[in-house]
């Protein structure tokens, strides 16, 4: 389910919605379904040591090594 940015044509507010393909998006402020889908720039992944450590901790808890370098995978016993 992707998150999209919308602008309501009725109340002119911008907001994000998690959209399922089976539902019509609706403004959370006024309830209107007359919306414009907005183009947004993607955010680059964070490169701070705290973010990387958090992602590695989550990967370890989930039992995979996807967030580690090849050398780290070998050292930790991953493939």
Number of C-alpha atoms within 10 A of each C-alpha: 8 8 10 15 15 22 17 21 14 14 14 14 14 17 15 14 15 10 14 11 8 6 7 8 19 16 22 14 13 12 12 14 14 14 19 13 14 12 9 9 5 6 6 6 8 9 8 9 9 10 12 15 12 12 15 17 14 14 15 14 10 9 9 14 20 13 16 17 10 13 10 12 15 11 10 11 9 13 9
